[in-house]
Amino acid sequence: MMYTAAALAILITMGLALARALLGPTVYDRILSVNMFGTKTVLLIAVFAFLSGQTDILDIALVYALINFIGVVAVLKLIEQGNFFTSGEKDEREVESE
C-alpha cells in the first residue's frame, strides 16, 4: 500500500514536470524539468522493480539514469555553444576570417 502511494506520488510529480517542460518560460526551466522527469522515471522503475520482485529491472533504471544525465549535458552544451563538436575556442579558420 505504501509503495503504491509512492508510485502515485512519483506519477503526479512526473505530470507536474511535464507541464513545466511544456509551459516553462525559459529554455533552462524546460531542461531542468526534463531532467527532473528523467529522474522521476528512474525512481518509478525502481519502485516497480521492488513491487514486482524483479531486481533485474534496476539495471535498466541505472542505464536510463546515465542516458538522462548525458542527454541533459549534451543539450546544455548545444544551447551554450551552438554545436556539439567544438570546445568553444576559435580555430584558425575563424581567426583568419575576422
C-alpha positions in Angstrom: 0.0 0.0 0.0 2.8 2.4 0.9 4.7 1.7 -2.2 1.7 2.2 -4.3 1.2 5.6 -2.8 4.8 6.4 -3.5 4.4 5.3 -7.1 1.3 7.6 -7.4 3.2 10.5 -5.9 6.0 9.9 -8.4 3.5 9.9 -11.3 2.0 13.2 -10.1 5.4 14.8 -9.9 6.1 13.5 -13.3 3.0 15.1 -14.6 3.9 18.4 -13.0 7.4 18.2 -14.5 5.9 17.5 -17.9 3.6 20.6 -17.5 6.7 22.7 -16.6 8.5 21.4 -19.7 5.7 22.5 -21.9 5.0 25.8 -20.2 8.4 26.9 -18.9 9.2 30.5 -19.8 12.9 29.8 -20.4 14.8 27.0 -22.1 16.7 26.4 -18.8 13.4 25.8 -17.0 12.5 23.3 -19.7 15.8 21.5 -19.5 15.5 21.3 -15.7 12.0 19.9 -15.9 13.1 17.3 -18.5 15.9 16.3 -16.2 13.5 16.0 -13.3 11.2 13.9 -15.4 14.0 11.5 -16.2 15.0 11.3 -12.5 11.4 10.5 -11.5 11.3 7.9 -14.3 14.3 6.2 -12.7 12.5 6.3 -9.3 9.4 4.8 -10.8 11.3 2.0 -12.5 13.0 1.3 -9.1 9.6 1.2 -7.3 8.2 -1.1 -10.0 11.2 -3.4 -9.7 10.7 -3.6 -5.9 6.9 -4.2 -6.2 7.3 -6.9 -8.8 10.3 -8.6 -7.1 12.4 -8.4 -10.3 15.6 -6.8 -9.4 17.0 -7.2 -12.9 14.9 -4.1 -13.8 17.2 -2.0 -11.6 19.9 -2.3 -14.3 17.6 -0.7 -16.8 17.0 2.1 -14.3 20.7 2.7 -14.0 21.2 2.8 -17.7 18.3 5.2 -18.1 19.8 7.5 -15.4 23.1 7.6 -17.3 21.4 8.3 -20.6 19.4 11.1 -18.9 22.5 12.7 -17.5 24.5 12.6 -20.7 21.5 13.9 -22.7 21.0 16.9 -20.4 24.7 17.7 -20.5 24.7 17.5 -24.3 21.6 19.7 -24.7 23.1 22.3 -22.3 26.3 22.3 -24.3 24.4 22.7 -27.6 22.4 25.7 -26.2 25.5 27.3 -24.6 28.0 26.9 -27.5 25.8 26.3 -30.5 27.3 22.9 -31.5 28.5 19.7 -30.0 31.9 19.2 -31.5 34.0 22.3 -30.7 35.4 23.2 -27.4 34.2 26.8 -27.6 37.6 28.1 -28.6 38.0 29.6 -32.1 40.0 27.6 -34.5 42.5 29.0 -37.1 39.9 29.4 -39.9 37.6 31.6 -37.7 40.5 33.7 -36.5 41.7 34.3 -40.1 38.3 35.3 -41.3 38.0 38.1 -38.7 
